[in-house]
Amino acid sequence: MASSLTTITDEARIALDTLSGRAAGLFSAPSVRLGVTGLSRAGKTVFISALVHNLVHGGRLPLFEAQKSGRIARAVLEHQPDDAVPRFQYEDHIAALVKDRIWPDSTRAISELRLTIEYESASAWNRMFSAGKLSVDIVDYPGEWLLDLPLLGKSFADFSREAFEMAELPVRADLSREWRALAAEAAPDADADEMTARRLAESFSAYLKACKADERALSTLPPGRFLMPGDLDGSPALTFAPLQNLTGERPRAGSLAAMMERRYEAYKTHVVKPFFRDHIARLDRQIVLIDALQALNAGPAAMADLERSVTEILACFRPGRGNVLTDLFSRRIDRILVAATKADHLHHESHDRLQAIVRRLADRAIARANFSGAAVDVVAMAAVRATREGTVKQGKETLPVIIGTPLAGETIDGETFDGKTETAIFPGDLPEDINAVFEQPELASKPAAMDAPVRFVRFRPPKLERTAEGVTLSLPHIRLDRALQFLIGDRLA
């Protein structure tokens, strides 16, 4: 599908930009552009911060071969190559995690960071010809923006029809009722009116934001800038909404439908297309972070919606492997990792089940997206491990628990936590039969909290351990090393 997102002119511009970048990099260290995305609260900021912190400080990464074998001399932050892209504020985020023990602010826009790794190749042949440096350009961007890319291939009528079909699903119907009632009163052929457009756009945005709340945990919510407007807040490009009863014919000039269609097309031209051309089309590797636990708690309908989102995300990438000639003019993503985050909210006995659920979800998404040409793997991980494990006696039964400091205001079994007290929680178990997770989503209109497989409590970041010599250790994690090995391990061979 990615090829349908661009015109010949776009492809020519991408080729020129790629060729220019390759030429500029002839006299510098090899580089790999790693895209980091995910839907809100999946942990993109935490993942990048933990990745950099563990590499810079020599963290415990036993499954990351180059680190395990001692071939990495050092990893340092350098000036990023794209001066027009905001820098990922690594230092601020690490201060929040380590010093204040609070989770850093989530991704609201695109940012970038360059990490250069100095290493010794495992191959004597490579050591003769390689400088032993790799620059990893980490590109952080909201997954909600990525879900806008399919709009490039859809007309305003297509977008409107699909939006109303989604809004009428049982899990969304009550949340969209007010917007649908307002839209029913808006005649597409009526004269264009700014206040009508504004009321419709605000009501549509409110519905999308309600879908995103924890109770529903829905993921497929384009247009993404309606949730994260940034500097476009209040602009005409964001003041549109789907309309009912469109005929498919060109709307009358000066009508409400003509106004909405024009703004929808402006959104695609000035917001969505540059995002794809300037950022997505330049990636080499990609990790997609998902909060599968939140979707599992919200019920089968949320899991089905998450699968739909992953399908659309995969369909937007440009997968494949190039050769010496084609790589001069285009970049292709040859490795994609789908990672379920917050594995530290489960006992390790459930980690493999979480990973199996994500593998099933990814496999189904790959099949639906007709996706091929790139290596795809899955992992259940926690970039920062906020809990440790233990056991408690309950009568004659011994229960596996996780131990951590719940965030202030979190509640469980009627107890509200103060953000300072450490506690042990039995998180529950994921089902042994993962098929149940994907069955009959159409029957689930609202999530039933009593049926939630996991007792979901948010924890504060951990207090970092110190060695006997007083050295502060790097941020603890679950399987971050495995993610690193898949994403960049081969480039350090």
Buried (B, 14 or more C-beta within 10 A) or exposed (E): BBEEBBEEEBBEBBBEBBEEBEEEEEEEBEBBBBBBBBBBBBBBBBBBBBBBBBBBBBBBBEBBBBBBEEBBEEBEBEEBBBEEBEBBBBEEBBBBBBEEBEBBEBBEEBBBBBBBBBBBBEEEEEEEEBEBBBBBBBBBBBBBBBBBBBBBEBBBBBBBBBBBEBBEBEBBEEBBEBBBEBBEEBBBBBEBEEEBBBBBBBBBBBBBEBBBEEBBBBBBBBBBBBBBBEEBEEBBBBBBBBBBEBEEEEBBEEBBBBBBBBBBBBBBEEBBBEBBBBBBBBBBBBBBBBBBBBBBBBBBBBBBBBBBBBBBBBBBBBBBEBEEEBBBBBBBBBBBBBBBBBBBBBBEEBBEBBBBBBBBBBEBBBEBBEBEEBBBBBBBBBBBBBBBBEEEEEEEEEBBBBBBBBBEEBEBEEEEBEBEEBBBBBBBBBEEEBEEBBEEBEEBEBBEEEEBBBBBBBBBBBEBEEEEEEEEBBBBBBBBBBBBBBBBBBBBE
